[in-house]
Amino acid sequence: MNVFIDTSAFCALTIPRDQHNHKAKSVYKQIHKDKVLICTSDYVLDETYTLLKMRGSYATAVKFMNQMDQCNITVLRVTEDVENSAKTIFRKIDDKRLSYTDCTSFALINQSGIEAVFAFDEHFRYHPYNHPVRCLF
């Protein structure tokens, strides 16, 4: 199985006062126990670094960035094809909470056949994927 990790999960794992911190640690522990392929995207990391700096601190963001440089998480890159798919998704869904980065994640999940998502944003649960996708939250 392969799991896509979203910004909301990274922030929950990294910021102790995040409302989902305890649940995030539990899910992440299970992911490692199951030895699944973990991936994210360059856009998610961009968003995560910024949010960690704003919600946590500069030191928190840099520490996370350094950890990402040393870990085995696969970073999927948003290509022109993914951007085009994301724009189509963005234009179809009128939800103020849905970011363009989320749309790139949906497109990558569809394109890569990713089987599960680790996120706390509800729209990852209701998005119509091209194949079955489990939500780990």
Secondary structure, DSSP 8 states (H G I E B T S, - for coil): -EEEE-HHHHHHHH-TTSTTHHHHHHHHHHHHHHT-EEEEEHHHHHHHHHHHHHHT-HHHHHHHHHHHHHS--EEE---HHHHHHHHHHHHH---TT--HHHHHHHHHHHHHT--EEE---THHHHS--SS--EE--
